[in-house]
Amino acid sequence: MAESIFGAKDNGALVQLPRDAKITIELEENPTTGYRWMISSIDEAFLVPEGDAFLTGDPMSPGAGGLRRFFFRAKAPGCTALSLINKRAWQRDDQAVGSFKLAIQIVK
């Protein structure tokens, strides 16, 4: 099954994917500032989280940002939404400095 990759340009989009599709979300992040992307809302009846990873932008520049990648699998047909927010771990969700939302229609 092919992997579908989405990023900041896809924020707010409606996408259609087949069941069992692999989904990757890539968002710029600089964890040295304390801000990290995290899942805010997910319906695991439709989307299965399969982990995340951070890719450094420039390993020769200490403190440099990079990309946070989240991995999901489309589990069952239906419509769902995925929300991620960029905040410090100790902050409330309404204090986030960024958000990413994707509406997903999973087909058979």
C-alpha positions in Angstrom: 0.0 0.0 0.0 1.3 3.4 -0.9 2.1 6.0 1.7 0.3 9.4 1.7 2.4 12.3 3.1 0.7 15.5 4.3 2.3 18.7 5.7 1.5 22.2 6.7 0.2 23.1 3.2 -2.6 20.4 3.7 -3.9 22.0 7.0 -7.7 21.9 6.9 -7.9 19.7 3.8 -10.3 16.9 3.2 -8.6 13.8 1.8 -9.9 10.4 0.6 -7.8 7.3 1.3 -8.3 3.6 1.0 -8.6 1.3 4.0 -5.2 0.2 5.3 -3.5 3.2 3.7 -0.3 4.5 5.4 -0.5 8.1 6.4 2.4 10.3 7.3 2.1 13.9 8.7 5.3 16.0 8.5 5.4 19.3 10.4 8.3 21.6 11.2 9.3 21.5 14.8 12.1 22.8 17.1 11.9 20.7 20.2 14.8 22.6 21.9 12.3 25.5 22.4 10.1 23.2 24.4 7.4 23.2 21.8 6.4 19.8 20.2 3.7 18.6 18.0 1.3 16.2 19.6 -2.0 14.5 18.8 -4.9 16.5 20.1 -7.8 14.5 18.7 -8.0 11.1 17.0 -10.7 8.5 16.6 -8.8 5.2 16.8 -11.8 3.3 15.4 -10.7 4.8 12.1 -7.1 5.8 12.4 -4.4 3.7 14.2 -1.4 5.7 15.4 1.9 3.9 14.6 4.4 6.2 16.2 6.4 9.3 15.4 9.9 10.4 14.7 12.0 13.6 14.6 14.3 14.3 11.7 16.9 16.9 12.4 17.3 19.6 9.8 21.0 20.2 10.1 23.0 17.9 12.5 25.9 20.4 12.4 23.8 23.2 14.0 23.0 22.6 17.6 19.5 23.6 18.5 18.3 23.6 14.9 14.8 22.5 14.1 13.6 19.7 11.9 10.5 17.7 11.0 8.2 15.8 13.3 6.7 12.9 11.5 3.6 11.1 12.7 2.6 7.7 11.2 -1.0 6.4 11.0 -2.9 3.6 9.3 -6.4 3.9 8.0 -8.3 1.2 9.8 -11.9 1.2 8.8 -14.2 2.9 6.2 -15.8 6.1 7.3 -15.2 9.8 8.0 -13.0 11.1 10.7 -10.8 14.0 11.7 -7.2 14.2 13.0 -6.0 17.2 15.0 -2.5 17.9 16.1 -1.3 20.9 18.2 2.1 22.5 18.8 2.6 23.3 22.5 4.8 22.8 25.5 3.9 19.6 27.5 2.8 21.5 30.6 0.6 24.0 28.7 -3.2 23.6 28.2 -4.3 22.9 24.7 -5.8 26.4 24.3 -2.2 27.7 24.7 -0.9 26.0 21.6 1.1 28.1 19.2 0.0 26.0 16.1 -2.5 23.5 15.0 -3.0 21.1 12.1 -6.3 19.4 11.1 -7.1 16.9 8.5 -10.5 15.6 7.6 -10.2 12.0 6.3 -12.7 9.9 4.4 -11.6 6.2 4.4 -13.1 4.1 1.6 -13.1 0.4 1.1 
